[in-house]
Amino acid sequence: MTSPRTIRRALAAPLAVLIAAAALTLGSSAGVATGGDAQCLATKPAIAAGPTKILTIGDSLTSAASADYTWRYFLWKNLVTNAGADPAPTSTSYRLVGPYSDLVDPVDLARDSDTYRCDFDKANGAWPGVFLSSYLTSVTNGPMLIGPMVSSTGADVVVVFAGVNDIARNSKTAADVLTESHDLVTAARAANSSVKVVFVTAPSAPGTPAAGSKAAIVSDFDSQLVAQAPGWSSGASKVAVANTAKNWGQPNYTYDGTHPNPVGEVLIGAAVSTALQSIGVGAGAPGSLPDLSASIGPRDPAVLAQPTITAGVAHLSWALPLGAVQSQVQRNDGSGWTTLGSPITLTSSAAKPYTSTYNDASYVTGHVYEYRILSGKGTTATPGIWQYPLTLTSNVVTVPAGGTLPTATPDPTATPDPTTLGAVTGVSVTPGVHAITVHWNQVSGAAGYFVTATPHGGSAIVRQENGVATTVDTVPNLVAGRTYTIKVAAADPGVTGPLSAGRTATPLAYPLAHPLKPTLKKSGKRFKATWSAVPHATAYSVEYRAPGSTVWKVVQVSDSRSWVSFATKKGKKYRVRVRAYDDFVAGPYSPVATYKPK
């Protein structure tokens, strides 16, 4: 039986992100090498005798790409620092285990990189592109099976982040993948009867998916996993769910709509840490998560060589850092930096180490120019003024070498580029069904705005609205009955203003009808209650009144539409009533159903 606390925790955990100006141009300090990165522990702690061994399995979201932190790192960091209480541990009783450690090259998808942003226990059981079923039945060019992997590593805990490939690429149903998830628990227990398991929900797109679509199947699988997996616990072998991938796929926390950037990695690591804490492993996640929006992109900058000039054309070439897939040329003629051409994206046939070139045919002989390269990780274009995730600048070179840029003469009629933006004022909020509509006053110099919606105790969902005259936004897909603080910040390429004062609102639920009177049928010495679906219900609360009692007790909260009673006695009268929930908002009770065994 799934407890009310488990379901409430699941309903209360839609994925949220800290404010992240994800594609604003940053200085070269945005990506720093391991050793100078404040997120990295200065010294990797020694592993104490008899550590708790944690095996993480899944696909490329778990194995990660060249020069990533990986969410596995933030999970490990939460464990060894006792959720941040000990920021410089010398020893730890936790160890990440597994047969693999290589990262994926995002250009050619080869598993040939071992460059992480931080040093930690890199061992894992993830395999890029894997099906969940591949851990149950041996396949060519696939991972070790879960049973042998648990046995060989001595894993005490297994964290499973898989399943979406089974649906998206293998056309399986939610029920199929749920069955495989349960089978995986069974196989892991065959190797270690007390193994603990945490499932991470499969990445699901924001919004309401079209009926019958693969996105709808993923959403259905996630809902069933949250509702049923904790019920698979048996004795010391506990099962929990980290519902971290709900409303996944926005540029604020992924590189490409799927794979997490540093902001997403922090959030996944925190959600898994919290789920582990619920089954007695670790201290959970820190109360305040770091904002890694400035670390989005490659770890290191590109390196631009001194250009050559041939027949009035400047020929540029540069070396790309690990993890970068895209670059952009910028030029300064003394009046400011301008972008040349379109972003250049590496192809899978590119030779390693990766380099790119650009020919500037607009170069004018006798003029002095500065050039630099922006490099980016991920190829997803986001709309509007922050079009590409190019986040790290290279060194600057001057052509001709040793030349001096001319000093620009200010145009008294021109509007200067803003160096600062004022705070947004006049913010007002209106709650709607699973949404909040926000209005604000226009800010001079802004080309767009960030709107943040922060649930109590959570991190901010961030929306990007473009357009000088834009002063309204509706934040969708919010949790009904949960209070959010809304703030707005003005933005321009390279500039983000301060967040406004906060305004609070609580999204409404859909109007809920009461369930019809439950049907109670004999089931051995028990009875089974069933009831009809209520439109827009996300869960149902079952309340039970024992013979001779006047007190109603909640016995089940889940998305199931059935409940099996406790053992009954002949001649005694048992009562059941049900009501639907839309997230945190309850609907009216059903009529009371009565059962009296003969």
N, C-alpha and C positions, 0 to 999 in steps of 0.2 A: 504494500500500500504506500502511495506517495504522500508524504506529510504536507500539511498546509504550509509549513515553514519553507520546505523545498520549493513548492510551486510559487510561493510569494517571492522567494529570492530570485527565481527564474524570471518572473514577470517584471521584477524591479531592475533587471540588468540589461536593458538595450544598450548596444555598443555606442559609446560617446567618445568624442575626441576633444583634446585641448585645442585652443585656437592656434591655427597653423597657417601662416601666410605661405602656403606650400610652394609657390612658384615665384616668389619675389626674388630678385637678384640679391645675393648675399656677398659679403666680402670673403676673402680667402680664408678667414678664420672659421668659416661655417663648417668645414670638414677638417678635422684634425686627426693626425695619425695616432695609433695606439700608443699609450704612454703619456700623451698630452691631453687625452680626452677625459673630461671630468666624470663621465659616466663609467669609466673603467676603474676597477680596483687597482690600486698601486701595486699590490702584491697578491698573488693568487694564494688563498689560504691552504694550508696542509690539510689532508683528509685524515680524520681521526679513525681509529680502529672501529670496525663494524659499522660503517656508515649506512644510512638509508639510501638504497640505489634506485634511481629514477630513470626509466626508459621512455623516451619520447619517440613516437612513431607517427607517420603521416606522409604527405606529399611535399611539393616544393615550398609550401607555406611554412613547413617545419624545417626542411633542410636548408632553405634560404640561399641567397646569392652572394657573389664575391663582394667582400668588404662590407657586409651587413653586420649590425650588432647581432641580429636574430632575436626572436622572442624567447628562445631557449636561454639566451644570456640573461635577460631580465628575470626570468624564472629562477635561474641559478643564483643571481645576485640577491633576489628577495629571500631565498632560502639561507644562503651563507651569511647574510648580514642581519638575519632575524628581522626581516621586513624593515631594514634601515636602522634598527636600534643599535647595531654594532657596525659602523661604516668602514672599519678597518680590521676585519677578523683575521686572526692568525691561524685558526683551524676551523674545520667544519665537520659536521656529522652527516653531510649530504654529498652525494656523488651522482652526476649524470653519466649514464652508461649506454652502450650500444656498439654495433660493429662498424659504424660509418662516422665520418667527420668532414668529408669534402663538401665544399660549397659549389653551387651551380654558376657557371659563367652565363650571364643573361644574354650574351650575344649569340653564342653557338650552342648553348644549353649543355655543354660538356661539364662533367663533374671533375674538374681538374684544378680547383682553387682551394687553398687552405688559409687564405688571408681574411681573418675576422677583424672587426674593429677593436675588440677587447679579448684578452686571454681569459679562458675559463674552461670548464669541463665540456669539451666540444662533442664528445661521443654521443651518438644518437642512433635511432633505428629508422630514420626517414629515408624515403626513396622518391625522387621527383617523378611526378606523373602517376603515382601508384594508385591502384584500386584498393579499397578496404579488403576486398576478397583475396587480394594477392598475399595477405598475411595469413590466410587460411588454407589456400591451395597453391602449391608451388607453380611458378610460371617462369618462362625463359626471360632472362634479364630483369629479374625482379628481386625483391628483398628476401631476407631470411624469414621463414615462417615464425609466427609469434611464439609458439610453444618453445622451439629450440632457442629463440632469441632470449626469452625469459630465463630459460635454463642456463644458457651459456654466460649471460651477464649477471645472473643472480638478482634480477630486478625485484624490488619490493613493491614498486609502483609503476604503472604504465599510463602514460598520457597519450591519448589517441586523437589526432587531428586529421581525419580522413573521412571520405564518404562522398564528397561532391563530385569527384571524377567518376565514381560508379554511376551517378545519376546523369551527369552532363555528357559523358563519353561512352558509357556502357548501357545506357537506357534502362536502368533499373528503377523500380518503384521505391517509394519511401519505406514500404513494408519490407521489401527485399533488403535494403541497407540496414534497417533496424534489426532484422533477423541476423545479418552478418555481424552487426555490432554486438549482439548478445552472444553469438557464436565465438567471437573474439574473446569475450570475458571467459567463456567456458574453456577455451583453449589455453588461455593464460593461467587459469586456475589449475589446469591439468599439470602445469609445470611448477606452480607455486600456489598451494591451496589458499594462502592468506594474502595473495597479491591484491593491491588496491588499484582501482582504475578510475581515471578521469577522462571523460569524453569532452571534446571541444566541438561546439556546433559547427556545421558546415557553413561556409560563407554564403549569405543570402543577400540578394540585391535589395536596396531600399524601395519602399513603396509596396503596393499591393500587386503581386504578380498575376499575369493572365491565367485564367483557369486552364488547367491541363498542360501548362508550360513547364519546362524543366525547372525554372525558378520557383514555380508553385510546388513542385515535388520536393525541392530542397527545403523550402519553408515548412512543408508538411513533415518531412523527416526531422527537422530541428525541433518542431513542436512535440512530436512523439518521443524523441530522444529525451527532451527535458522532462516530460511527464513520466516516462517509464523507466529510464535507466537507473535512477536511484533505487527503484524497487528490485533491481537485480542483486542488491547487496546480500551477502550471505556470511553471517558470523563476522570474523575479522576482515573478510574480503569485501570492503566497502566500495560502492560505485557512486560517483558524483558527476555533475555536468557543469562545465564552464560555458555559459551562454554568451560567448564573446563575439561571435561572428554575425550577430543580428544586424541588419541594415548595413552590411558590408558593401564596399565597392565605390566609395567616394574618394576624390583625390586628396582629401585632407589626411587620410591615413593609409593610403596605398600608393604604390608606384604606378600601377597599371590597371587599377580597378579590382585587383585580386590580391597581389602580394604586398604584405605590409611594409610601409616605410618605417623609420624610427618611431614616429608617433604611434602607429599601429602596433609595432613590436612591444612597446611599453605596455599598451593596453591588454594585449593578449597575455603577456607575461604576468600582469597583475591579476587578470581573471583566472588564469590557471592556478596561480598561487593561492587565491582565495578559495577556489574549489578544493585544492589540496588541504588547506587548513580545515575545511569542513569535515574531512575524513581523518583528521589527526596528524597531518604531515605539514610541518612548517608553521610559520607565524603569519601567513597571509601576505598582503601587499602593504606598502607604506600608505599612510593616510593621505599624503600629497604626492602625486606622481610628477616626475620631471616633464617639462615641456621641451620636447626635442624637435620642434618645428625648424629650428635653425640648423639641424643636422640632416635634414632631408637632402638626398642627393649623394653623389660619390663621396668617399671618405677624403680623397685627395684631389687637388686641382689638376687640370691639364697642364702640360708643359709646352709652351709655344717657342719654336725656334726663331732665329732672326730671319725675317723674310728676305727673299731675293727679288730683284727687279729685272725683268726681261721685256724689252719692247713696250715699255710703259705699263706693264702689268705687275702687280705685287703678288708673288707666289708665297702663300703661307702653308706651313705644315706644323703639326703638333702631335704629341703623344697623349693618349687618353688614359686616365686612371682606371684602376680595377673597378668594375661594376658600372662604368659609364657606358651608355649606348648612344648618346646623342650629344651634339655640340653645335655651337653657334658662334659666328665671328662678329665682333664689335669693333668699331673704329672711332677714334677721336681726332678731329681736325683742329682742336683748340676751342670749339664751341660746345663740346659735350659728346658723350658716347651715343653712337647710333648703331643699329643692327644692320648687317649686310646679309642679303640672301635669306634662304630658309634654313631651318635646322638640318644638320647633316646626321643621318642615322646610320649606324653600322649595320651591315648585313651579316648573316651567319657564315658567309664565305670569306669574310675578312681575315687576313693573316694576323697572327699574334707575334709580338705585342701590338696592340691596336694603335693605329695612327689615322689621321684624317688630313685632308688638304683643302685649300680654297684659293681661287685666283681672283684678286680684286682688280677687275678691268676698269673701275672708276678711279683708280689711283691717278693722280696728276703729278707728272714729273716736276720736281722743284718744290713741291709742297712737303710739309712735315706731318706725319701721322703717327698716332699710337694705335696699336692693335692689342686685343686680348680675346680670350676664348672662354665662353661659358660652357660648362659640361653638365649633363643631366643623367639621372638614372631613371629609366622607365620612359616609355614612348607615348603614354596616353596624353592627348591634348585636352586641356580643360578650357571651357569657353571663355571668351571675352578678353579682358586686358591682361590676365595672367595665362597666356596661351600655352606655354610649354614649361615643363618642370626643369628648367635650367637654373641651377642653384649655386654654382660655385665658379669663381673667376680664376683664370690662370694668371701667370706672370704677365706683365705688360712690356711690349717691345716697341721701340721707336724706329721709324723708317723716314729718312736714312738714319743709320745708327749714329748716335751722338747728336742728332738734331734737336732743336728746341721748338716746341709748339708755339704758334703765334698766340698772343693774348687777344681774346675775343673782345670786340667793342660792344658794350651793352646797347641793346635797342630800347630806347625809352618808351616805345609804343608797345613792346612785347609784354605778355604776361609771364612773369618768371615762373620757372618750375618750382613747385612747393618743396621746401625742405622740411616743413612740419605741417601737419593737418590738425585742425581744431577738433575738440570733442564733439560727438553727436549729441544734440539736445532734442527735447520734445518727444522722447520715446514713449509710445503708448502701446498697450497690448490688449488683444481681444481673444479670449479662448474660443476655439471651435472644436468640432469632433476630431479628436486625435491630432489637433493642430492648434497653433497660436499665430494670429496675424499681428504683425508688428508695423507700426508707422513711426517715422522720424523726420526731423528737419534736415534739409539739404546742407552739406558742408562745402564751403568754397574750396576749390582745388581738388575735390575728390572725383575719382573716375569710377568708383564703385564702393561697396561696403561689405564688411563682414558682419553677419548676424549670428550671435551665439545663444544657444539655449542650454542652460546648465541645470540638470535635475539635482535635487538636494542629495548631497553625498556622492555625486558623480562628476564626470568631466564633461566639458562643453561639446555639444553638437555644433558644428560650424557650417554655415551656409555662406556662399559667395554671391553677391548680387552686383551686377555690372551696369554701368550707365550713370551719367552725370545727374540725371533728373530722377533716378530711382529712389523712392522714399517709402517703399512698402515691400514687405515680404511675408509670405505665409510659410511657417516652419511645419512640415508635414510629419506624419508617421511617429507622433509622440505617444507616450504612455498615458492613457486616460486615468485621471485621478491622481497623477503625480505632479507636484508643483515644480515649475521651472523658473529660473531667473534669466531674463532676456537682457542682453546688452548688445550694443551696436558700435562698430568702429569704422571710420572712414578710411579709405585706402586709395593709393595711386601706385603705379609701378615703382617699386623700391621704397615706398613710404607707407606706413600704417599709423593711423592716429590712435589716441587713447580710447579705451572702451568707455562707453557712456555709463551713466548711473543705471543700476539694474531695476527692472520692473518684473514683478512676479505674476504668473498666471497658471492656472491648472486646466489642462485640456479636458474636454468633455468626453463622455462615452456615447456610443450609439444608444438610443432608447432600447431597453431590453424588455421583452415580454416575459411573463412567468412561464416556466416549463409546465407542460400538461402534467396532470396527476401521474406520478410514477407507477409503473406496472411492477407488482411484486409476485414472483413465482418461486415455488419451492425448488431448492437445490440441495438435496441431501438433508442434513440437519440444519441447513441454513436457508436463506432465501436470496434471490437475486433481484435487485432493483434496476429497472431500465427506464429511460425517459427520452422524449423526442428532443431534437436539436432546437436551440434558440438562435435565430439569426444574430450574427455579430458576436456571439459568445466566444471568449477565449478560454474559459474554464467554468467548471461547475462545482459548487459546494454542496456536499451531501451532509445532512444533519439527521441524527438518529435519537429517538427517545425510547429508553428502555422501559419494560413493564414496571408500573408503579412509580415511575419517576416523572417529575414535572420539568426536568432540565433537558434542553436540546443540546447535543454534543456534535461538533464537527468531526466527521470520521473520514472524509476524503475531500481533497481539493485537487482537481486535475481536469484535463480536457476530455476524459473518458465520459461516456454516457451510460455507465453501468457501475454497480457496486454490489459486492457480495457481503452479506451480513456476517455477524458473529453467530456462533451456535445458538439455536433457539430451543425453547422448552414448550411442550404441548400445553395448550390452553392459555398461554400468555399472549398479551397483545403488544405488538411492536409497531412503532410509527416511524415514517421516513418522510422528509420533505427536501426539496432541491431548489436551488436558485442559481441563476447564471451570473457570471462576471464578465465584464469587458475590461480587461486589465485589473485595475484596483477598484472599479466601480461595480457594486452589486445591484442586481435587478430584484424584482419581487419574488417571494417564495411561491413555489407550486402549491396546489392543494395537498393536504396531508394524506399519505397512503398508509393503510393499516394492514398488518399481516398477523394472523392468529393460527399457528399450526395446530392440526388436529391429532 
